[in-house]
Structures are given as structure tokens and as C-alpha cells.
Amino acid sequence: PEPAFEGGGDIVFEALHAPGGVLRYGIPEFRLPKAIVDREVSNLEALGVKIECNVIVGKTLTVAEILREFDACFIANGAGLPVFLHVPGENLKGVYSANEYLTRVNLMGAYKPEGRTPIARGAIAVVFGGGNTAMDAVRTAKRLGSTRAILAYRRGRDEMPARAEEIKHAEEEGIEFMFLLAPLEILGNDDGWVRAVRLQRMELGAPDASGRRRPVPIPGSEFELAADIIVVAVGTRANPLLTATCPDLKLNKWGNIEIDANGMTSIPGVFAGGDIVRGGATVILAMGDGKTAAASIDRYLRENKVARG
């Protein structure tokens, strides 16, 4: 459906079929009950905010079209483009990006027996990554019935970016941690389904640009690990869908939107925050960006009202 502009006011354009963003599709129910998200959305609607779902800015409409109808806008579309391993076999059935895996389960109800969205399940699930999203994915796999839910990380425990609480909870739930491993190839059966992953052991060398010790391959240490499901949770990048339709929007070398101290982009009246500016970060930081930008937008609108007389 065409987005409704009638009546002005404040509108949130949501790409998916339910509002909430990563709170709804990325963070599992056991960490953030969706009743809390629903309550927050209801609070916004009670304040007069209109939410238009199934509107993909960059496809359904563009930033330029929004600015023809509104005095200002705030871009908070996140960094939802998954990063993959770039190893052979990554296109086999049973291989998911963490984004897709968690979205199918959390937003689309793939865990429900009567659910219309399928999700592959298996006795052995291997998740690659060491952040909070990897923790969410491997704990979800455990809840979907995997007898072995394994998190494989190319560095050691001390270098994991996940919160200490998340690691502790995963351990308590029986998640297996395998450190200092890098995937070389995902192996499939004759039907095109994952059957194993070929790994190489690593050792930690000198620190890299992140300040963490760089993993270095150990020659001759390759081995195979049986697997039915592979989830890749090694990071995300900015999705260029919106920015590609907005050439005047200044980006950095990673494709993230550049902003000034007030949260405004290179286009007057267009503000941005969250992961589309920061890269992969946290919900808390994104919420802070939204509050900062709200004050800046209010100031911008007041100043322009005076300027227009």
C-alpha cells in the first residue's frame, strides 16, 4: 500500500510488517519479551505517532519524497546487511546469516508448530562469531532442539566482544564454546544440505587495529566438525538500499551516514543515528542517538519556522 501522508504529524516508516526493529526481529523472546516492545509501540501511538509498516525507504519511497511532505526526517534503518564468511559451501541449504535466522524465529514465528515460516533444524548447530548476536543465535538453536549448540570463535574467550552476562548465561544453558577456530569450508551431502564444516586451529599473535591479538592459522591443524545447521554471526554492514537512492547523503568509507554534532547529515533537515551511523553497536547507543537527534530536530524546526517568517 502507498504510505499515507494525509494530516501531517509524526510518522514512522517501518520496512517490516511489525514495528520494533531489532528489538522485535533480532533479540529473542527469552532476552526481551515482545510484550515490552508492544507496550513501547502503544505508548508512541498514544502520543499521536502514526506507524506505517511495509514501507521500505529506498524502494517504496525515497528520502527526497519524504522531504517534499515533511519538514525533517530521522534515518534509523540500522546496519542490516550481513557479513558472510566467504568460504566454499556457504550457499548450501542449512546455512543462515544471523539476521535471517533470528528474523525467521523472532518476527515470523518460525518456532511455532503452526507457523507459516520455515526454519531448518538439526541435531548439531554451529554458530560462527563472538558477539551478542552470536550468543542470541546459538541460544536460539538450543531452544529449537539442537542437542549440540556450538559457538565457534576465531579468537579466545578473553577477546569475545559479547557481554560477560551473555557468555555466562550461554554456558549455564549448555552451549559449547570452541575457541581459536576459523572456518575453511562448509561441506554438504548429495542433497545440498550441510553435513560438516572444515576448520583450522588458530593461535593468537600480535594485536591488530582493534587492540585484540590477531588470530594466526596453525599449519596442518585442519579438521572436520559434523554440523546440520550453520549460522554466520560475524557482523553486519550498512545496507545501501536507502543511501543508493540518496546521492547527496555523505557516507564514510564503510557506507555509514556521516553526521555533525547535532546528528544532522549532509542534507539539511535529514538527521540520522544508530547503527547506520555507528556501524554495528548497541540498542542503548541507538536510543541515545534518537534522543539527541529529537532535540536537534526540534531546534531545527523552530529555527526554520522563524526563518520562513
C-alpha positions as CSV (number, residue, x, y, z in Angstrom):
1,P,0.0,0.0,0.0
2,E,1.0,3.6,-0.6
3,P,2.2,5.3,2.6
4,A,-0.4,7.8,3.9
5,F,0.9,11.4,4.3
6,E,-2.5,12.9,5.0
7,G,-2.8,15.0,8.1
8,G,0.9,15.6,8.6
9,G,2.2,14.9,12.1
10,D,4.8,12.4,13.1
11,I,5.1,9.2,11.1
12,V,7.4,6.2,11.5
13,F,8.0,4.3,8.2
14,E,8.8,0.6,9.1
15,A,10.2,-1.7,6.4
16,L,8.8,-4.9,8.0
17,H,5.3,-6.0,8.9
18,A,5.6,-5.2,12.6
19,P,7.2,-2.2,14.3
20,G,10.1,-2.5,16.7
21,G,13.2,-3.1,14.5
22,V,15.9,-5.2,16.0
23,L,14.0,-5.2,19.4
24,R,11.4,-7.4,17.6
25,Y,13.3,-9.3,15.0
26,G,16.8,-9.6,16.4
27,I,16.6,-10.0,20.1
28,P,15.0,-13.3,21.2
29,E,11.9,-13.6,23.4
30,F,13.9,-15.1,26.3
31,R,16.0,-11.9,26.4
32,L,13.4,-9.3,25.6
33,P,9.7,-10.3,25.8
34,K,7.8,-8.9,22.9
35,A,5.0,-7.7,25.3
36,I,7.5,-5.0,26.3
37,V,8.1,-3.9,22.7
38,D,4.3,-3.9,22.1
39,R,3.9,-1.6,25.2
40,E,6.5,0.8,23.9
41,V,4.9,0.9,20.5
42,S,1.5,1.5,22.0
43,N,2.9,4.4,24.1
44,L,4.2,6.1,20.9
45,E,0.8,5.6,19.2
46,A,-1.0,7.1,22.2
47,L,1.2,10.2,21.8
48,G,-0.1,10.6,18.2
49,V,2.7,8.9,16.3
50,K,1.4,7.1,13.2
51,I,3.3,3.9,12.2
52,E,3.3,2.8,8.5
53,C,4.6,-0.7,8.1
54,N,5.7,-2.4,4.9
55,V,7.3,0.8,3.7
56,I,10.9,0.4,2.5
57,V,12.6,3.8,2.2
58,G,14.8,3.5,-0.9
59,K,12.2,1.3,-2.6
60,T,8.6,2.2,-1.6
61,L,9.6,5.8,-1.4
62,T,12.8,7.9,-1.1
63,V,14.2,10.4,1.3
64,A,13.6,13.1,-1.3
65,E,9.9,12.2,-1.5
66,I,9.7,12.3,2.3
67,L,11.2,15.8,2.4
68,R,8.6,17.0,0.0
69,E,5.9,16.2,2.6
70,F,7.7,16.7,5.9
71,D,10.0,19.4,7.3
72,A,12.5,16.9,8.7
73,C,13.3,13.2,9.0
74,F,15.4,10.9,11.0
75,I,17.1,7.9,9.4
76,A,17.5,4.9,11.8
77,N,17.4,1.9,9.5
78,G,20.4,0.2,11.2
79,A,23.1,-1.9,9.7
80,G,21.2,-4.9,8.5
81,L,23.4,-6.2,5.7
82,P,25.0,-9.4,6.9
83,V,28.7,-10.2,6.6
84,F,29.5,-13.7,5.4
85,L,32.5,-15.9,5.8
86,H,33.3,-16.1,2.1
87,V,34.3,-19.7,2.2
88,P,33.2,-22.5,-0.2
89,G,29.9,-24.1,0.6
90,E,28.3,-21.0,2.1
91,N,25.3,-21.4,-0.3
92,L,24.4,-24.9,1.0
93,K,20.9,-25.5,2.5
94,G,21.0,-25.1,6.3
95,V,23.4,-22.1,6.2
96,Y,21.9,-18.8,7.6
97,S,23.1,-15.4,8.3
98,A,22.2,-14.5,11.9
99,N,19.9,-11.7,10.6
100,E,17.8,-14.2,8.7
101,Y,17.9,-16.9,11.3
102,L,16.8,-14.6,14.1
103,T,14.2,-12.8,12.0
104,R,12.6,-16.0,11.0
105,V,12.3,-17.1,14.6
106,N,11.5,-13.8,16.4
107,L,9.4,-11.8,13.9
108,M,8.0,-14.5,11.7
109,G,7.2,-17.2,14.4
110,A,9.2,-20.0,12.7
111,Y,9.5,-21.7,16.1
112,K,5.7,-22.3,16.3
113,P,4.5,-25.7,15.1
114,E,1.7,-23.9,13.2
115,G,4.0,-21.2,11.9
116,R,3.9,-20.5,8.2
117,T,7.6,-19.5,8.0
118,P,10.0,-22.5,7.8
119,I,13.3,-22.8,9.8
120,A,15.7,-25.6,9.3
121,R,16.6,-27.5,12.5
122,G,19.3,-30.0,13.2
123,A,20.9,-32.1,16.0
124,I,24.2,-30.1,15.7
125,A,24.1,-26.3,15.2
126,V,27.4,-24.3,14.8
127,V,27.3,-20.6,15.1
128,F,30.3,-18.5,14.0
129,G,31.0,-15.3,15.9
130,G,31.7,-13.9,19.3
131,G,29.3,-11.1,19.8
132,N,25.9,-10.7,21.4
133,T,24.2,-11.6,18.2
134,A,26.1,-14.9,18.0
135,M,25.0,-15.6,21.6
136,D,21.4,-15.0,20.7
137,A,21.7,-17.3,17.6
138,V,23.3,-20.2,19.4
139,R,20.9,-20.0,22.4
140,T,18.0,-19.9,19.9
141,A,19.4,-23.0,18.2
142,K,19.4,-24.8,21.6
143,R,15.8,-23.9,22.1
144,L,14.9,-25.1,18.7
145,G,16.1,-28.6,19.7
146,S,19.7,-28.9,18.8
147,T,21.4,-31.4,21.1
148,R,24.7,-29.7,20.4
149,A,24.7,-26.0,20.0
150,I,28.2,-24.9,19.4
151,L,29.7,-21.4,19.2
152,A,33.0,-21.3,17.3
153,Y,35.1,-18.2,17.6
154,R,38.5,-17.4,15.9
155,R,39.9,-15.8,19.0
156,G,39.9,-16.7,22.7
157,R,37.3,-16.2,25.4
158,D,39.0,-13.0,26.6
159,E,38.7,-11.4,23.2
160,M,35.0,-12.1,22.8
161,P,33.0,-8.8,22.3
162,A,29.8,-10.3,23.8
163,R,28.8,-9.1,27.2
164,A,30.0,-11.2,30.1
165,E,26.5,-11.9,31.2
166,E,25.5,-13.3,27.8
167,I,28.5,-15.7,27.8
168,K,27.7,-16.8,31.4
169,H,24.0,-17.4,30.5
170,A,25.0,-19.4,27.4
171,E,27.4,-21.6,29.5
172,E,24.6,-22.2,32.0
173,E,22.3,-23.4,29.2
174,G,24.8,-25.9,27.9
175,I,26.2,-24.0,24.9
176,E,29.5,-25.5,23.8
177,F,32.3,-23.0,23.2
178,M,35.1,-23.8,20.7
179,F,37.8,-21.1,20.6
180,L,40.7,-20.3,18.2
181,L,39.0,-21.9,15.2
182,A,38.4,-20.5,11.7
183,P,36.1,-22.0,9.0
184,L,37.8,-23.0,5.8
185,E,34.9,-24.8,4.0
186,I,31.3,-25.8,4.6
187,L,30.7,-29.4,3.4
188,G,27.4,-30.7,2.0
189,N,25.8,-34.0,1.2
190,D,24.4,-35.2,-2.1
191,D,21.1,-33.3,-1.5
192,G,22.8,-30.0,-1.0
193,W,22.4,-29.9,2.8
194,V,25.1,-29.1,5.3
195,R,26.8,-32.1,6.8
196,A,30.0,-30.7,8.3
197,V,32.4,-27.8,8.4
198,R,36.2,-27.9,7.9
199,L,38.0,-25.8,10.5
200,Q,41.6,-24.7,11.1
201,R,43.0,-24.1,14.6
202,M,44.4,-20.7,15.3
203,E,46.9,-19.1,17.7
204,L,46.9,-15.5,18.9
205,G,49.6,-13.2,17.5
206,A,50.3,-9.5,17.9
207,P,47.3,-7.1,18.5
208,D,45.6,-5.7,15.4
209,A,43.8,-2.4,14.8
210,S,41.0,-3.4,17.3
211,G,43.5,-3.8,20.0
212,R,42.9,-7.6,20.3
213,R,45.5,-10.2,19.4
214,R,45.2,-11.3,15.8
215,P,44.4,-14.9,15.2
216,V,47.1,-16.7,13.1
217,P,46.5,-20.0,11.4
218,I,48.4,-23.1,12.6
219,P,49.6,-25.1,9.6
220,G,48.4,-28.7,9.4
221,S,45.7,-28.3,12.1
222,E,42.7,-28.7,9.8
223,F,39.8,-31.0,10.9
224,E,36.1,-31.6,10.2
225,L,33.3,-31.0,12.6
226,A,29.9,-32.5,11.9
227,A,27.1,-30.0,11.6
228,D,23.5,-29.8,10.4
229,I,22.9,-26.0,10.8
230,I,25.4,-23.2,10.3
231,V,24.7,-19.7,11.4
232,V,27.1,-16.9,10.5
233,A,27.2,-14.1,13.1
234,V,30.4,-12.3,12.3
235,G,29.0,-8.8,11.9
236,T,26.8,-6.6,9.7
237,R,27.3,-3.6,7.4
238,A,25.2,-0.7,6.3
239,N,22.5,-1.8,3.8
240,P,22.9,0.5,0.7
241,L,19.2,0.3,-0.3
242,L,18.3,3.7,1.2
243,T,21.6,5.5,0.6
244,A,21.9,4.4,-3.0
245,T,18.7,6.4,-3.8
246,C,20.0,9.5,-2.0
247,P,23.2,10.6,-3.7
248,D,23.5,13.8,-1.8
249,L,23.9,11.9,1.5
250,K,27.5,11.9,2.6
251,L,28.8,8.5,3.6
252,N,32.1,7.3,5.1
253,K,34.3,4.5,3.5
254,W,32.1,1.8,5.2
255,G,28.9,3.1,3.8
256,N,27.7,4.6,7.1
257,I,26.0,8.0,7.1
258,E,28.1,10.9,8.3
259,I,26.5,13.4,10.7
260,D,27.5,16.6,12.5
261,A,27.5,17.3,16.3
262,N,23.7,17.8,16.1
263,G,23.0,14.5,14.4
264,M,22.3,16.1,11.0
265,T,23.5,14.7,7.8
266,S,24.9,16.5,4.7
267,I,21.2,17.2,3.7
268,P,19.5,19.9,5.7
269,G,16.6,18.6,7.7
270,V,17.8,15.0,7.4
271,F,19.1,13.5,10.6
272,A,20.5,10.0,11.4
273,G,21.6,7.8,14.2
274,G,22.1,4.3,15.5
275,D,23.9,1.6,13.5
276,I,23.5,3.3,10.1
277,V,25.9,5.9,11.6
278,R,27.9,4.0,14.1
279,G,28.2,0.6,12.4
280,G,27.2,-2.4,14.5
281,A,26.6,-1.1,18.0
282,T,24.0,-1.4,20.7
283,V,20.3,-0.6,21.2
284,I,21.2,1.7,24.1
285,L,23.5,3.8,21.9
286,A,20.9,4.0,19.2
287,M,18.2,5.1,21.7
288,G,20.6,7.8,22.9
289,D,21.2,8.9,19.3
290,G,17.4,9.2,18.8
291,K,17.0,11.4,21.9
292,T,19.9,13.6,20.9
293,A,18.5,14.0,17.4
294,A,15.0,14.7,18.7
295,A,16.3,17.8,20.5
296,S,18.2,18.8,17.4
297,I,15.2,18.3,15.1
298,D,13.1,20.4,17.5
299,R,15.6,23.2,17.4
300,Y,16.0,22.9,13.6
301,L,12.2,23.2,13.1
302,R,11.9,26.2,15.4
303,E,14.8,28.0,13.7
304,N,13.4,27.3,10.2
305,K,9.9,28.5,11.3
306,V,11.5,31.8,12.3
307,A,13.5,31.9,9.0
308,R,10.3,31.3,6.9
309,G,8.6,34.1,8.8
